[in-house]
Amino acid sequence: MATVLYGTRETDLAGAAPDGGDLWINTADLPASTGWERKPEGLCTAERCVPVPPGQETAWEQDGRFNLSAFARHLDQPVATDETHGIWSFGAEPGAALRTGDPAPDFTLPDLDGKLHSLSDYRDRKVVLVTWASW
């Protein structure tokens, strides 16, 4: 079980499983959890298709399961995970930056007690975000 945060989507996937630092999900869950769909020409959303790189087919897809982390690396998307709570967050692709005046993208993260909080819960209120990293 994993919670996948992808764009504005938050999806709990019972069949998702981490393996070697990657997140494998059921290929059938791909459209609902990410907006991407597996087609013969590659991974597609709206009018955009990303072909699977030659020789990487088994690194991306095996036995009806799809390696969402490998796909994110291919798109240069940042990925953050909270293994304790089974949460995987996939950031925007480079070049998809916000412009001045754009609303902040929604995200959901747990507090120290494990309670989930979404940025959208605080719309129309002033919010201060404090981040910290140990690396």
Buried (B, 14 or more C-beta within 10 A) or exposed (E): EBBBBBBEEBBEBEBBBBEEEBBBBBBEBBEEBBBBBBEEEBBBBEEEBBEBEEEBEEBBBEEEBBBBBBBBBBBEBEBEBEEEEBBBBBBEEEEEEEEEEEEEBBBBBBEEEEEEEEBEEEEEEEEEEEEEEEE
